[in-house]
């Protein structure tokens, strides 16, 4: 059994191009995906954080995001020890995204 460790997610908070990054440190465990960590942050630290998702099975595309600078599905992307989350750049009203950073 593996112990839970923590990871830092740098999440873009704002709308319509205005905003800033905020860091959230959260416990993570083996098998967690980025969407799990974002939901945990939403539940425990930032209840006003909006995130889109639907199936959590990699089928619908609702959780599309930039993860480590690449378009990904948050529900299918393993988390990294440190992540940076920014708005998906396809439109001004798109879903949040994550990008890995080294500590």
Residue, then its C-alpha position, 0 to 999 in steps of 0.5 A: x500500500x502506498x502512502x499519500x503524498x502531496x502535490x502543488x497545482x498552480x491554477x489559473x483563477x480569472x475570466x476573460x483573460x484577466x486573472x492570476x495563478x494560485x498555488x494549491x497543495x493537496x494530498x495525492x495518491x497512486x492512480x489519481x488523475x488530474x481531474x481527481x486532484x482538481x475536484x479535491x482542491x475544489x472540495x477542500x480549498x476553493x469551492x468557487x473553482x469551476x471545472x467541467x466534466x461529465x463521464x470521467x471515462x475519456x469519452x465526452x471531452x468535457x474535461x479537455x485541458x492543457x496538461x504540461x502544455x499539451x491538450x489532454x483530458x484531465x480524467x485520463x491524465x496522471x497527475x505530476x508532483x507539481x502542476x500548473x493549471x491554465x485556461x484552455x486556449x480555444x475560447x474565452x469561456x473554456x475549461x481550466x487546464x493543468x501544466x506541470x512545473x518542476x519544483 
